[in-house]
Each structure stands twice: as C-alpha cells, then as structure tokens.
Amino acid sequence: MTERPLDLDAVQAFVRIAELGSFTRAAEALDTTQAAISLKLKRLEERLGWRLIERTPRYVELSVRGAAFLEHARELLAVHDRALVAFAGARQRLALGISDHVAGPELPALIARMNALDPQLLIEIRIGSSADLLQAFDRREFDAVISRLDAGRADGEFLAEEGFGWFAAPGWQPPADAPLPLATLAEPCGVRAIAIQRLEGAGISWTEVFVGGGMAAVAAAVRAGLGVAAVAPRMVSAAGGGPQGVEDVGPRLGLPPLPRLPVLLHSRVRDARARAALAALASAYRSAVGESLAISSAAPCP
C-alpha cells in the first residue's frame, strides 16, 4: 500500500515555525491564524510519527527529529516551487529598501538566503537613509522597508534593538584643544542627529571631518584615523566576527552614551511568495543582530 504523501501546506508551516521561532510570526508570514498553523504542524507530526517542535511557555525549539527533517522540508518546498515557476510567466519582483545603519556586512548572506528560498523572485534592494526610504515607501516605490525608528512614526513590525558606540581606530586620540572630529553619513541621518544631540548635551564641541555616502565609506574613514563615528558594532565588523580595525573609544574619551534603537519592518507585501522571502530575511536579520550582540558582549574591553 502506497504511503499517503506529505501535506505541502503543513511542511511549509513547519519550515516557517523553524525559521521564525514563533507560531505567531509563522501565521503572519503565511497570512493565516496561529490555530491553523498549530493544526497543520500536529497533522504533519502525526503523519511522520515524530515530534518536530518542542514547545515551552517561552519559546519553540526544534526536536532532534525536527532538526534532521528541516533541510529535507526546505528541499521539498524548493522543488515544488521550481516546478510551479517552470510554467509561470514573468518573474515576481520584490522592491526592498534597507537603511544604511541596518545593512551590515552580513547583507550578502541575507540576500543569498532569500534567493535560496525563492530563486525566481526578482529582488531589488536600495540602501539609503531611513527618512528617505520611508518617504519612498509612502509613495509606494517600495514593497517593504527595513529602517531605524523614525521620529513621528509609530507603524512597523519590531525586528530587533541594537546599541551604538563611538568607534575609532585603535589607540586614536582626538586633537588637543580642538572640536571632536566626526565621520558621519550625509543628512538626513537619524543616528547622526542623535549623536550630535548627545555631544552638545554633554557640552562637547564637534566638527565633521568626513561625510560618507554609505556606511562602508564611514567605516573606512574611521579605520584610516580621520575621526570617530557613532555606529552599531555590527556595522564595523567583519562578516561573522567582531569589530575589525576599530575600537569603542567612548568610555576612554568620556563621550556620552548612545541609546539603543529599534529596527522596524514596514511592509505592504500580500503575495505569499514575497511574504515568505521577506519573513526569511527578517528572521535572518534577527539572528545576525543577536550574534553581533553576543560577540560584542564577549569581546574584551579595549
């Protein structure tokens, strides 16, 4: 007797739970209810005869069987999607804006994850300031935007919260009896505005010595010893490692502490394929920020 096939909807629900670490987020990504997601997972577990997810009041975690099944589940969904795409028309497009202060060194890996999930999805990404990207989002130029919290806006899905520091080349010292030299992004930049506000509030004079068109340029100026920049540690890190060629000089120089700022996802995506790719990106970004925080907290103080 032939075994009945797996329910692809149930397999998809399992994969989303595993990737997002939440029944609620999986339901949002698949545009359904938490109860429906739970029922699909239960039926899949009954069909396989294994428990795939270990449930606790605080979090969900893959079982040993679930971890082993996850890659097979992803492969099954990928084959299914390729079969459908082979007979589809034009490639679907996802226009995404990402803030300069969000798009860190792990961005290539995040894009690769989206592409692996749906190779036929045409992904268009533009990097810019949060304010500019959100204005373009309101003009419907983007399907989604990942940005820092922007003053005056209360919308968006919370993704993560990230701290900032005052980074400069190792051993760097500001010139004596002169304003603090800053390397910044061009205006409008919310982080720049906050940093200047904190300096002026502490009575510290400052001057811009370098204005970059992107975080890579600002990080290069800092490593070159031009000045200090207010950035998240992740933005001056090598992919997969801690801060590279820089140190947080804030405590040593008595600079004012910088706030932790939330990162938000603004989206009007409704299509299931694009939502799934966006959910995978959001999940990977949360993981990247979490790993960065763990690395920075474990690093020895300079």
Summary of the structure (lengths in Angstrom):
residues: 302
radius of gyration: 22.2
end to end distance: 67.1
largest distance: 86.1
contacts: 940
relative contact order: 0.15
helix: 44%
strand: 21%
